[in-house]
Amino acid sequence: MKAAAAVAEILKREGVRFLIGYPVNPIIEAAAEADIRTIIVRQERTGLHMADAVSRISSGERIGVFAMQHGPGSENAFGGVAQAYGDSVPIVVLPGGYPRRITNI
């Protein structure tokens, strides 16, 4: 089992109904295969604020999950992460990364 599939399975077991994502992130495809509805956004901040809204609307009973690309994607999402942290809103942020075969790890 690949790491993305394992993460998707854990999200499903935790009751995550949908995953908000900005391509490219292998967790998006793995979540779809695990029957978690995926919602694709066009900008990282938008996706992060959607995940924030999921948690706020449900008073933390449902946790918003956002998957995005690494590097610039993480930087673009930082404002939303800071806001959620400052307001004590529980969210899960899953930035992607390079495959291990490319990084020689």
TORNUPA-676215 format. One record per residue: residue number from 1; residue in one letter; z, y, x of N, C-alpha, C, O in turn. Coordinates in Angstrom, 1 decimal, decimal comma. Atoms other than C-alpha are relative to their C-alpha. Layout:
N
i:aa:n_z:n_y:n_x:ca_z:ca_y:ca_x:c_z:c_y:c_x:o_z:o_y:o_x
NUM:A:Z:Y:X:Z:Y:X:Z:Y:X:Z:Y:X $
...
This chain:
105
i:aa:n_z:n_y:n_x:ca_z:ca_y:ca_x:c_z:c_y:c_x:o_z:o_y:o_x
1:M:0,0:-1,2:0,8:0,0:0,0:0,0:0,0:1,2:0,9:0,8:1,3:1,8 $
2:K:0,0:-1,2:-0,7:-0,9:3,4:1,3:1,1:1,0:-0,4:1,6:0,8:-1,5 $
3:A:-1,1:-1,0:0,3:1,6:6,3:1,4:-0,3:0,7:-1,3:0,6:0,9:-2,0 $
4:A:0,4:-0,7:1,2:-0,3:8,2:-1,3:0,3:-0,8:-1,2:0,8:-0,3:-2,2 $
5:A:-0,3:0,9:1,1:-0,1:5,2:-3,6:1,5:-0,2:-0,3:1,9:-0,3:-1,4 $
6:A:-1,5:0,1:0,1:3,6:4,8:-2,9:0,6:1,2:-0,6:1,5:1,1:-1,5 $
7:V:-0,5:-1,2:0,6:4,3:8,4:-3,7:-0,3:0,1:-1,5:0,5:0,5:-2,3 $
8:A:0,4:-0,1:1,4:2,3:8,2:-6,9:0,8:-1,0:-0,9:1,2:-0,7:-2,0 $
9:E:-0,8:1,0:0,7:4,2:5,0:-7,9:1,5:0,6:-0,3:2,0:0,4:-1,3 $
10:I:-1,4:-0,6:0,1:7,6:6,8:-7,3:0,0:1,1:-1,1:0,9:1,1:-1,9 $
11:L:0,0:-1,1:1,0:6,5:9,8:-9,3:-0,1:-0,6:-1,4:0,5:-0,1:-2,4 $
12:K:0,1:0,6:1,3:5,5:7,5:-12,2:1,3:-0,6:-0,4:1,7:-0,4:-1,6 $
13:R:-1,3:0,6:0,3:8,8:5,6:-12,1:1,0:1,1:-0,3:2,0:0,9:-1,1 $
14:E:-0,9:-1,1:0,3:10,6:9,0:-12,2:-0,4:0,7:-1,3:0,3:1,7:-1,6 $
15:G:0,3:-0,6:1,3:8,8:9,9:-15,4:-1,0:1,2:0,0:-1,1:1,9:-0,9 $
16:V:1,0:-1,1:-0,1:6,2:12,4:-14,1:-1,2:-0,4:-0,9:-1,8:-1,4:-0,7 $
17:R:1,1:0,2:0,9:3,6:12,7:-16,8:-1,3:0,5:0,6:-2,4:-0,1:0,3 $
18:F:1,2:-0,6:-0,6:1,1:14,9:-14,9:0,3:0,6:1,3:1,4:1,1:1,6 $
19:L:-0,1:-0,6:-1,3:0,5:16,2:-11,5:-1,0:1,1:0,1:-2,2:1,0:-0,2 $
20:I:0,8:-1,1:-0,2:-0,9:19,6:-10,8:-0,5:0,0:1,4:0,3:-0,2:2,3 $
21:G:0,4:0,1:-1,3:-3,1:19,7:-7,8:-1,2:0,9:0,4:-2,0:1,3:-0,5 $
22:Y:1,1:-0,8:-0,5:-5,4:21,7:-5,6:-0,7:-0,9:1,1:0,0:-1,4:2,0 $
23:P:0,6:1,0:-0,9:-8,0:19,5:-3,8:0,0:0,6:1,4:-0,1:1,8:1,6 $
24:V:0,2:1,5:-0,1:-8,2:17,9:-1,3:1,4:-0,5:0,5:2,0:-0,1:1,4 $
25:N:-1,3:0,6:-0,3:-5,0:15,8:-1,3:-0,1:-1,5:-0,5:-0,4:-1,7:-1,7 $
26:P:0,1:1,4:0,5:-5,0:11,9:-1,5:0,9:-0,3:-1,1:0,7:-1,3:-1,8 $
27:I:-1,0:0,3:1,1:-2,0:12,0:-3,8:-0,6:0,3:-1,3:-0,2:-0,4:-2,3 $
28:I:0,6:-0,3:1,3:-4,2:13,5:-6,5:-0,8:-1,3:-0,5:-0,6:-1,7:-1,7 $
29:E:0,8:1,2:0,4:-6,5:10,4:-6,6:1,0:-1,2:-0,2:0,8:-1,9:-1,2 $
30:A:-1,0:1,1:0,2:-3,5:8,0:-6,2:0,7:0,2:-1,3:1,0:-0,8:-2,0 $
31:A:-0,7:-0,3:1,3:-1,8:9,7:-9,2:-0,9:-0,4:-1,1:-0,4:-0,9:-2,1 $
32:A:1,0:0,4:1,1:-4,9:9,3:-11,3:-0,1:-1,5:-0,2:-0,1:-2,0:-1,3 $
33:E:0,0:1,5:0,0:-5,0:5,6:-10,4:1,3:-0,6:-0,6:1,3:-1,7:-1,2 $
34:A:-1,3:0,4:0,5:-1,3:5,3:-11,4:0,2:0,5:-1,4:1,3:0,4:-2,0 $
35:D:-0,1:-0,5:1,4:-2,1:6,8:-14,9:0,9:1,2:-0,1:1,5:1,4:-1,2 $
36:I:-0,6:-1,3:0,1:-0,6:10,1:-14,1:-1,1:1,0:-0,2:-2,0:1,1:0,6 $
37:R:1,1:-1,0:0,3:-2,7:12,9:-15,7:0,0:1,0:1,1:1,1:1,6:1,5 $
38:T:0,1:-1,0:-1,1:-4,0:15,2:-13,0:-0,6:1,3:-0,6:-1,6:1,3:-1,4 $
39:I:0,5:-1,3:0,4:-4,6:18,9:-13,6:-0,4:0,7:1,3:0,4:1,0:2,1 $
40:I:0,5:-0,7:-1,2:-6,8:20,6:-11,0:0,0:1,5:-0,2:-0,5:2,0:-1,2 $
41:V:0,0:-1,5:0,0:-6,4:24,3:-10,2:-0,9:0,5:1,1:-1,3:-0,2:2,0 $
42:R:0,9:-0,6:-0,9:-8,5:26,7:-8,3:0,7:0,8:1,1:0,0:1,3:2,0 $
43:Q:-0,7:-0,8:-1,0:-5,8:28,4:-6,3:1,4:-0,5:0,1:2,0:-0,9:-1,0 $
44:E:-1,3:0,6:-0,2:-2,5:27,2:-4,8:1,1:0,7:-0,8:2,0:0,0:-1,4 $
45:R:-1,1:-0,7:0,7:-0,3:29,9:-6,3:0,0:-0,3:-1,5:1,1:-0,4:-2,1 $
46:T:0,1:0,3:1,4:-1,6:29,2:-9,8:0,7:-1,4:-0,2:1,4:-1,5:-1,2 $
47:G:-0,6:1,4:0,2:-0,7:25,5:-9,4:1,5:0,0:0,2:2,2:-0,7:-0,6 $
48:L:-1,5:0,0:-0,2:2,7:26,2:-8,0:0,7:0,6:-1,2:1,8:0,2:-1,6 $
49:H:-0,6:-0,7:1,2:3,5:28,6:-10,9:0,0:-0,9:-1,2:0,9:-0,9:-2,0 $
50:M:0,0:1,0:1,1:2,4:25,9:-13,3:1,1:-1,0:0,1:1,7:-1,4:-0,9 $
51:A:-1,0:0,9:-0,2:4,7:23,4:-11,8:1,4:0,6:-0,2:2,3:0,0:-0,8 $
52:D:-1,2:-0,7:0,3:7,5:26,0:-11,9:0,2:0,1:-1,5:1,3:0,0:-2,0 $
53:A:-0,1:-0,2:1,5:6,7:26,6:-15,6:0,5:-1,3:-0,7:1,3:-1,3:-1,6 $
54:V:-0,4:1,3:0,5:7,1:22,8:-16,3:1,5:-0,1:0,1:2,1:-0,5:-0,9 $
55:S:-1,5:0,2:-0,2:10,6:22,8:-14,9:0,8:1,0:-0,8:1,8:0,7:-1,4 $
56:R:-0,7:-1,0:0,7:11,6:26,1:-16,5:0,0:-0,3:-1,5:1,0:-0,2:-2,2 $
57:I:0,1:0,2:1,4:10,3:25,2:-20,0:0,9:-1,2:-0,4:1,5:-1,1:-1,5 $
58:S:-0,8:1,2:0,3:12,1:21,8:-19,9:1,5:0,2:0,4:2,2:-0,8:0,3 $
59:S:-1,3:-0,3:-0,6:15,3:23,4:-18,4:0,4:-1,1:1,1:1,5:-1,5:1,2 $
60:G:-0,2:0,9:-1,1:14,9:21,0:-15,5:0,0:-1,5:-0,3:0,2:-2,3:0,5 $
61:E:0,0:1,4:0,4:14,7:17,8:-17,5:-1,3:-0,7:0,5:-1,3:-1,8:0,9 $
62:R:1,2:0,5:-0,6:11,1:17,4:-16,3:-0,3:0,9:1,2:-0,1:2,1:1,2 $
63:I:0,3:-0,7:-1,2:10,2:18,4:-12,8:-1,5:0,2:0,2:-2,2:-0,8:0,2 $
64:G:1,4:-0,3:-0,3:7,0:20,1:-12,0:-0,4:-0,5:1,3:0,3:-0,3:2,3 $
65:V:0,5:0,5:-1,2:4,9:18,5:-9,3:-1,3:0,6:0,4:-2,2:0,6:-0,5 $
66:F:1,3:-0,6:-0,4:2,2:20,2:-7,3:-0,4:-0,6:1,4:0,4:-0,6:2,3 $
67:A:0,6:0,6:-1,2:0,0:18,6:-4,6:-1,1:1,0:0,4:-1,9:1,4:-0,4 $
68:M:1,0:-0,9:-0,6:-2,2:20,7:-2,3:-0,4:-0,4:1,4:0,1:-1,3:1,9 $
69:Q:0,4:0,3:-1,3:-4,0:20,8:0,9:1,0:0,6:1,0:1,9:1,4:0,7 $
70:H:-0,9:-0,5:-1,1:-2,1:21,4:4,2:-0,5:1,3:0,6:-1,6:1,8:0,2 $
71:G:0,4:-1,2:-0,7:-2,3:24,5:6,4:-0,1:1,2:-0,9:1,0:1,6:-1,4 $
72:P:0,1:-1,2:0,7:-3,6:27,5:4,6:0,5:-0,2:-1,5:1,0:0,8:-2,1 $
73:G:-0,5:0,2:1,4:-2,8:25,9:1,2:1,5:0,1:-0,1:2,0:0,7:-1,0 $
74:S:-1,4:-0,2:0,0:0,8:25,7:2,1:0,4:1,4:0,1:1,4:1,9:-0,5 $
75:E:-0,3:-1,4:-0,2:0,8:29,3:3,2:-0,3:0,8:-1,3:0,5:1,6:-1,7 $
76:N:0,3:-0,7:1,3:-0,9:30,4:-0,1:1,1:-0,3:-1,0:1,3:0,5:-1,9 $
77:A:-1,0:0,3:1,0:1,8:28,6:-2,1:1,4:0,5:0,3:2,3:0,4:-0,5 $
78:F:-1,3:-0,3:-0,4:4,7:30,0:-0,2:0,7:1,0:-0,9:1,9:0,8:-1,2 $
79:G:-0,6:-1,0:0,9:5,3:32,9:-2,6:0,6:-0,7:-1,2:1,7:-0,4:-1,7 $
80:G:-0,5:0,7:1,1:5,7:30,5:-5,5:1,2:-0,9:0,4:2,2:-1,1:-0,4 $
81:V:-1,1:0,8:-0,5:8,0:28,2:-3,5:1,2:0,9:0,2:2,3:0,5:-0,2 $
82:A:-1,1:-1,0:-0,2:10,2:31,2:-2,5:0,6:0,4:-1,4:1,8:0,5:-1,5 $
83:Q:-0,5:-0,4:1,4:10,4:32,3:-6,2:0,8:-1,1:-0,6:1,9:-0,9:-1,2 $
84:A:-0,7:1,1:0,6:11,4:28,8:-7,4:1,3:-0,2:0,7:2,3:-0,5:0,0 $
85:Y:-1,3:0,2:-0,8:14,0:28,5:-4,6:1,0:1,1:-0,4:2,1:0,8:-0,6 $
86:G:-0,9:-1,1:0,4:15,4:31,9:-5,4:0,6:-0,1:-1,3:1,7:0,4:-1,6 $
87:D:-0,5:0,2:1,4:15,7:31,1:-9,1:0,6:-1,3:-0,2:1,0:-1,7:-1,4 $
88:S:-0,5:1,3:0,1:17,0:27,6:-8,4:-0,7:-0,9:-1,0:-0,1:-1,6:-1,8 $
89:V:0,9:0,8:0,8:14,1:26,0:-10,2:-0,4:-1,3:0,7:-1,0:-1,1:1,8 $
90:P:0,4:1,2:-0,7:13,5:22,3:-9,3:-1,5:-0,3:-0,1:-2,0:-0,4:-1,2 $
91:I:1,4:0,4:0,0:10,0:21,6:-8,2:-0,3:-1,0:1,2:0,6:-1,0:2,1 $
92:V:0,4:0,9:-1,1:8,2:19,0:-6,0:-1,3:0,5:0,5:-2,2:0,7:-0,3 $
93:V:1,2:-0,5:-0,6:5,6:20,3:-3,6:-0,4:-1,0:1,1:0,3:-1,4:1,9 $
94:L:0,5:1,0:-0,9:3,4:17,8:-1,8:-1,3:0,5:0,7:-2,4:0,2:0,3 $
95:P:1,2:-0,4:-0,8:1,1:19,3:0,9:-0,6:-1,2:0,7:0,1:-2,1:1,1 $
96:G:0,7:1,1:-0,7:-1,5:16,9:2,3:0,1:0,2:1,5:0,8:1,0:2,0 $
97:G:0,1:0,0:-1,5:-2,2:16,3:6,0:-1,2:-0,7:0,5:-1,9:-1,3:-0,3 $
98:Y:1,1:0,7:-0,5:-4,7:14,9:8,3:0,3:-1,5:0,1:1,5:-1,9:0,3 $
99:P:-0,3:1,4:-0,2:-5,1:11,1:8,4:0,5:-0,3:1,4:0,1:0,4:2,3 $
100:R:-0,6:0,3:-1,3:-3,2:9,5:11,2:-1,1:-0,4:1,1:-0,9:-0,1:2,2 $
101:R:1,1:0,4:-1,0:-6,5:8,1:12,8:-0,6:1,2:0,6:-1,2:1,1:1,7 $
102:I:0,6:-1,2:-0,6:-7,7:11,7:13,3:1,0:0,6:1,0:0,6:1,2:2,0 $
103:T:-1,0:-0,7:-0,8:-4,4:13,0:14,8:0,5:-0,9:1,2:1,2:-0,4:2,0 $
104:N:-0,4:0,9:-1,0:-4,0:9,9:17,1:1,5:-0,2:0,1:2,1:-0,4:1,1 $
105:I:-1,5:0,3:0,1:-0,4:9,3:15,9:0,1:-1,5:-0,2:1,3:-2,0:-0,3 $
